[in-house]
Each structure stands twice: as structure tokens, then as C-alpha cells.
Amino acid sequence: MARLSILSNDELKALYDLPMLSYEERGNLFELDNEDRAYIDSVNSIPQKINYILQLGYYRAVSYFFRFTFQQVKDDVNFILQHYFPMSPFPKKDTSKHIHYKNRYQICQKYALKEVTPTFLLQLEKEARRLTTIHMLPKFVLTGLLTFCQQNFFIKPAYSTFQEIVSRALKFEKSRLSNKLYSAVDKSLRDKLDKLLKKDDYIYSLTLLKKEQLNFSTTEIKRTIDKQKSIAILYIESKQPVKTLGISEQNIIYYSELAQFYTIQKLRAFRSKNQARLYLLCYVNHRLRKINDQLIASFIQKMLTYQKQGDEYQQKQIEAVEATDKKLRNRAHKIILINVNDKIPDSQVREKAFEIVPKVE
């Protein structure tokens, strides 16, 4: 059976491959403190000294220990020779396994590190189960386990060990929830969840729910409101079971996304009906809140549109009033000019005024 894939190749290399160091990184990682120098001075063999510095630097880089030959890491060896043993040639032979582990033991003592034990592996199993109740994402669980190892000063196990622990924890949590769901969810709610997967005039209820609102048109908003109404009661009924099951917010989203990922045919074909119900329960819980967010966004968008239209209407009205006012002022000005124009006889003033402002407009 294939192991659970958690990390990408690049992520895996970053955690478990010999680090490729730059010149600046070598200067920091291979730096020796007084304790290191005291140990180095107690050793007569230059290859043993080099091996110690290499292991020290690599542990600082990735918190892991490696077996390597000097030829594999010759650039790092040359850097150490240049900075600490300039008169020594490149080692012809690698250190023995015994010497290698003696240096490793010294580094473990320096950082109070412990080798993984069966007891600690059981603690990792327990921690993995705890982490899955927070988030079922495998990478989240693995990251938590790496932190747990670091906090407890244990050397991290092999990647394959983590894969097996995380896989078992994920299966345990799914099984726990599926088994507990039957008692936490009453028959009425289970039937309503099952109904989401049944045909209704050749249209699946779940398919309709999955469709996102396309825009902020009134038609689309009404469709979203209809979706909200269709699962409002289901949502209210789902809140207590979700709380009873102890499903975290992140896992509600996680299981909801699985409900969206699987086709309806796949969900119906699940061997465990409770697993499908679990996904649907979380989907309904998360979906209604998302629908509410869409409706709030729609309301805000509509209000902004109405406000913009109101501002535009107001501006047009102001411009129309100002244009009318200007026109009337111009007319009044012309009429005043008629009254003070000595060249226009008094008998013609009314006639000239009506030329500017007709009797009937």
C-alpha cells in the first residue's frame, strides 16, 4: 500500500537531504563556540575534527543527522580546512562509523537531544490524534509533529515514520467521527442529509447548493436567497451535532471542501454512509455561512450601486437647476438692459421684453 504523500519533493529535500550551503551560510553554521573548541582540542585526528564540525553545521541547518563521505561534501570540507586547519590536506579517508557516532553523541549532549524511543513514538501518535482534531490537513499534522519533536528535544524520526503516524491519525479521526456521528445526529437530520443526494425532478439538491452566485444582479441574489432558505433549518439542526462531535472550524472547512470535491455519485457510493453524512453536515454548516457572506456582499454592492445612482441623479439635477438659473439670469439681465437703453422708446419696452421672454412658453 502506497504511503501517504504529505510533502513535495522540494519540501522533503529541505528536511531530509544534506543541505547545500552558500559561503555565508557556512560561516554561520560551522562557527564554533568555546564548548565546541574544547571538544575539538581534545581530539587528535583532523578527520574526526572535520566530521564533528560538519555534523554540527548540518544539524544546525536542518535539525537532522546524516551519514556522508568527505567527497560528497568536499566544498564544505574545504571551507573548514581553510578556516580552521589551513595547514592540513584534504582527508584521504573518511571517519569510521564509531567516530562518526561519537561526534554525533557529543552534539546530542551539547543540545540535550534524545534518540527516538518506542515510548516517544507513542507520544507522537497521541499528539498526531490531537492535531487531527484541529486540522485534518496532513501537512499541518506533520508540521505539528516536527514542532513537538523540537520542543521535547528529540531527533526527528524518518519521513516514512511520520507518514505512517499521520496516516493512522487521520484514519482514526475519520473513524471516530463516523462512529460518533450516528449517536450525535438524530434520524430526522440523517434523513435530511441523505436527501441532499437524492434526485428531485432530475436535479440534485446538492448540485444546486454548490453553484456559486455569478454576479450581483437581482435574479442571482434571489437564487442565493432561495439556497439560504433551503438549508436554513438544516444549518440550525447541524450546529449542535458539530459542537458535540468537537469538529474544529478548520475541519468544518476541510470536510466541506471534500463534499465539494467528490461527485454526488461518489458520495452516494461511500461504503460508510456516516462518512458521507459527516462531509454533508460540515458542508451545510459552512455553506450557509458562505451564502450569508454572499448576501451581505450583495447588499453592500446594491447599496453602493443605489448610492452611486443617487449621487449621479443628484448631480444631474443640480446641473439642470444651475443651467435653468443661468438661463433665467441671462434673460433678466437682458430685460434690465432694455429698461435702461435710451435708444428704445418707452412704448416699445414691453414688445422688446416679450422678444426675450415670450408671453407663453
C-alpha positions in Angstrom: 0.0 0.0 0.0 1.4 3.4 -1.0 2.4 5.7 1.8 0.5 9.0 2.4 2.0 11.8 0.4 2.5 14.8 2.6 5.4 16.9 1.4 6.5 17.9 -2.1 9.9 16.8 -3.3 11.4 20.2 -2.6 10.0 20.2 1.0 11.2 16.7 1.6 14.7 17.5 0.4 14.7 20.6 2.7 14.0 18.4 5.7 15.9 15.2 5.0 18.6 15.9 2.4 22.2 17.1 3.0 21.9 20.9 2.9 23.6 22.7 0.0 25.2 25.7 1.8 26.3 29.0 0.5 29.6 30.6 1.6 27.8 32.9 4.0 25.8 30.0 5.5 28.9 28.0 6.0 30.4 30.9 8.0 27.4 30.9 10.4 26.7 27.2 10.6 30.3 26.0 11.1 31.1 28.6 13.7 32.5 27.1 16.9 31.8 28.2 20.5 34.0 27.6 23.5 32.4 24.2 24.2 33.0 23.1 20.6 36.6 24.2 20.6 37.2 22.4 23.9 36.0 19.2 22.3 37.9 19.8 19.1 41.1 20.4 21.1 40.6 17.1 22.9 40.7 15.2 19.6 43.9 14.5 17.8 42.5 13.3 14.4 41.9 16.1 11.9 39.3 14.0 10.0 37.4 13.5 13.3 37.5 17.2 13.9 36.2 17.9 10.4 33.4 15.3 10.8 32.3 16.9 14.1 32.1 20.4 12.6 30.2 19.1 9.6 27.7 17.2 11.7 27.3 20.3 13.9 26.6 22.6 11.0 24.2 20.2 9.3 22.3 19.7 12.5 22.0 23.5 12.9 20.8 23.8 9.3 18.0 21.1 9.2 17.9 19.6 12.7 18.9 16.2 11.4 22.0 13.9 11.3 23.5 12.5 8.1 26.0 9.8 7.1 28.3 11.2 4.4 31.7 10.9 2.9 34.1 13.8 2.7 34.0 13.7 -1.1 30.2 14.1 -1.0 30.6 17.4 0.8 34.0 18.5 -0.4 33.1 22.2 -0.7 32.2 22.2 3.0 35.3 20.3 3.9 37.5 22.8 2.0 35.8 25.7 3.8 36.5 24.1 7.2 40.1 23.3 6.3 40.6 26.9 5.1 39.2 28.4 8.3 40.3 26.0 11.0 43.1 23.8 9.7 44.8 25.7 6.9 48.0 23.6 7.1 46.1 20.2 6.7 45.5 18.4 3.4 42.1 17.1 2.3 41.4 13.9 4.2 42.2 10.7 2.3 39.9 8.5 4.4 36.5 9.0 5.9 36.0 8.6 9.7 34.8 5.3 11.0 31.2 4.6 12.0 32.3 4.6 15.6 34.0 8.0 15.4 31.0 9.4 13.5 28.6 8.4 16.2 30.9 9.5 18.9 30.8 13.0 17.4 27.1 12.8 17.0 26.7 11.8 20.7 28.8 14.9 21.6 26.4 17.2 19.6 23.4 15.5 21.2 24.9 16.2 24.7 25.5 19.8 23.7 21.9 20.4 22.7 20.3 17.9 25.2 19.0 15.8 22.2 17.5 12.4 22.6 17.1 9.5 20.2 13.6 8.4 19.4 12.3 5.7 21.6 9.2 3.5 21.4 7.7 5.5 24.3 8.2 8.7 22.4 6.7 7.2 19.2 3.5 6.5 21.3 3.6 10.2 22.4 3.8 11.2 18.7 0.8 9.0 17.9 -1.2 10.7 20.7 -0.1 14.2 19.5 -1.0 13.4 15.9 -4.5 12.4 17.0 -4.8 15.7 18.9 -3.6 17.7 15.9 -6.2 16.0 13.6 -9.0 17.3 15.8 -7.7 20.8 14.9 -7.0 20.3 11.2 -7.1 17.2 9.0 -4.6 18.6 6.5 -1.7 16.1 6.6 0.9 18.8 6.3 -0.5 20.7 9.3 -0.2 17.5 11.4 3.3 16.8 10.2 4.4 20.3 11.0 2.9 20.0 14.4 4.8 16.7 15.0 8.1 18.3 13.9 7.5 21.1 16.4 6.6 18.5 19.1 9.9 16.7 18.5 11.8 20.0 18.7 10.0 21.1 21.9 10.8 17.8 23.5 14.5 17.7 22.3 14.0 14.5 20.3 15.8 14.0 16.9 13.0 13.9 14.3 12.2 10.4 13.0 12.5 9.4 9.4 9.9 10.8 6.9 8.4 7.3 6.5 7.7 7.1 10.2 5.9 10.4 10.1 3.9 9.2 7.1 2.7 6.1 9.0 1.8 8.1 12.1 -0.1 10.8 10.3 -1.9 8.3 8.1 -3.1 6.3 11.2 -4.1 9.5 13.0 -6.2 10.7 10.0 -7.9 7.3 9.7 -8.6 7.3 13.5 -10.2 10.7 13.5 -12.4 9.9 10.5 -13.4 6.7 12.1 -14.0 8.4 15.4 -16.3 11.0 13.9 -18.1 8.5 11.7 -18.9 6.2 14.7 -19.8 9.1 17.0 -22.0 10.8 14.3 -24.6 8.1 14.5 -25.4 8.9 18.1 -24.8 12.7 17.8 -27.2 13.1 14.8 -30.8 12.0 15.1 -32.6 10.1 12.4 -34.5 13.1 11.2 -31.3 15.0 10.5 -29.6 12.0 8.9 -32.6 11.6 6.5 -32.4 15.3 5.6 -28.7 15.0 4.8 -29.3 11.8 2.7 -32.0 13.7 0.8 -29.4 16.1 -0.5 -28.1 13.3 -2.6 -31.4 12.1 -4.0 -32.9 13.1 -7.3 -35.6 15.7 -7.4 -37.0 16.1 -10.9 -33.6 15.0 -12.2 -31.8 17.8 -10.4 -29.7 17.2 -7.3 -30.2 19.4 -4.3 -26.5 19.4 -3.6 -25.6 20.4 -7.1 -27.8 23.5 -6.8 -26.2 24.4 -3.5 -22.7 24.1 -4.9 -23.4 26.6 -7.7 -21.9 30.0 -6.8 -23.6 33.3 -7.2 -22.4 34.6 -10.6 -23.0 38.4 -10.1 -24.9 40.9 -8.1 -28.0 41.0 -10.3 -31.4 40.8 -8.6 -32.0 37.4 -10.2 -28.8 35.9 -8.9 -29.4 37.4 -5.4 -32.9 35.9 -5.3 -31.4 32.5 -6.2 -28.9 32.8 -3.4 -31.8 33.7 -1.0 -33.6 30.5 -2.2 -30.5 28.5 -1.4 -30.3 30.0 2.0 -33.9 29.2 2.7 -33.4 25.6 1.5 -30.8 24.8 4.1 -31.6 27.2 6.9 -33.3 24.6 9.0 -30.6 22.1 8.2 -28.0 24.6 9.4 -29.7 25.2 12.7 -30.0 21.5 13.3 -26.3 20.9 12.3 -24.9 23.3 14.9 -25.4 21.1 18.0 -24.0 17.9 16.4 -21.0 19.8 15.1 -20.4 21.0 18.6 -21.0 17.6 20.1 -18.6 15.9 17.7 -15.9 18.5 18.5 -15.3 19.5 14.9 -13.0 22.5 14.7 -13.6 25.4 12.4 -10.7 24.3 10.2 -12.0 20.8 9.9 -15.5 22.1 9.1 -14.0 23.8 6.1 -11.8 20.7 5.3 -14.8 18.3 5.3 -16.9 20.9 3.5 -14.3 21.1 0.7 -14.3 17.3 0.5 -18.1 17.4 0.0 -17.5 19.8 -2.9 -14.6 17.7 -4.3 -16.4 14.4 -4.5 -19.1 14.0 -7.1 -22.6 13.2 -5.9 -22.3 9.7 -7.3 -19.1 9.2 -5.3 -20.7 10.4 -2.1 -23.6 8.1 -2.6 -21.2 5.2 -3.2 -19.3 5.7 0.0 -19.2 2.4 1.9 -19.7 4.3 5.2 -22.9 6.4 4.9 -21.9 8.3 8.1 -18.7 9.5 6.4 -20.7 11.0 3.6 -23.1 12.4 6.2 -20.1 13.9 8.0 -19.0 15.7 4.9 -22.5 16.9 4.2 -23.1 18.1 7.8 -20.0 20.2 7.6 -20.8 21.4 4.1 -24.3 22.6 5.2 -22.8 24.3 8.2 -20.1 26.1 6.2 -22.2 26.7 3.1 -24.9 28.6 4.8 -22.4 31.0 6.4 -20.8 31.4 3.0 -24.2 32.1 1.4 -24.8 34.7 4.2 -21.5 36.3 3.3 -22.6 36.4 -0.3 -25.9 38.1 0.6 -24.1 40.6 2.8 -21.7 41.4 -0.1 -24.7 41.6 -2.4 -26.5 44.0 -0.1 -23.4 46.2 0.2 -22.9 46.1 -3.6 -26.6 47.0 -4.1 -26.4 49.9 -1.6 -23.2 51.2 -3.3 -24.9 51.0 -6.7 -28.0 52.8 -5.4 -25.8 55.4 -3.7 -23.9 55.9 -6.9 -27.1 56.2 -8.9 -28.5 58.7 -6.3 -25.3 60.8 -6.5 -25.4 60.8 -10.3 -29.1 61.8 -10.2 -28.4 64.5 -7.7 -25.6 65.9 -9.8 -27.7 65.9 -12.9 -30.5 67.7 -11.0 -28.0 70.3 -9.7 -26.6 70.8 -13.2 -30.1 71.2 -14.6 -31.1 73.7 -11.9 -27.9 75.6 -12.4 -28.4 75.7 -16.2 -32.0 76.9 -15.8 -30.9 79.5 -13.2 -28.2 80.8 -15.6 -30.7 81.0 -18.4 -33.2 83.0 -16.3 -30.4 85.3 -15.0 -29.3 86.0 -18.6 -32.9 86.8 -19.6 -33.4 89.1 -16.6 -30.1 90.8 -17.4 -31.3 91.4 -21.0 -34.6 92.8 -19.8 -32.9 95.2 -17.4 -30.7 96.4 -20.3 -33.9 97.1 -22.3 -35.2 99.3 -19.5 -32.1 101.4 -19.3 -31.5 101.6 -23.0 -32.3 105.2 -24.1 -32.4 104.2 -27.7 -35.5 102.1 -27.1 -38.7 104.2 -26.8 -40.9 103.5 -23.8 -43.7 102.4 -26.0 -41.5 99.5 -27.3 -40.1 98.3 -24.0 -42.9 95.6 -23.5 -42.6 94.5 -27.1 -38.8 94.1 -26.8 -39.2 92.3 -23.4 -41.5 89.8 -25.0 -38.9 89.1 -27.6 -36.7 87.9 -24.8 -39.4 86.2 -22.7 -42.4 85.2 -24.8 -45.8 85.6 -23.2 -46.4 81.9 -23.5 -43.5 79.3 -23.3 
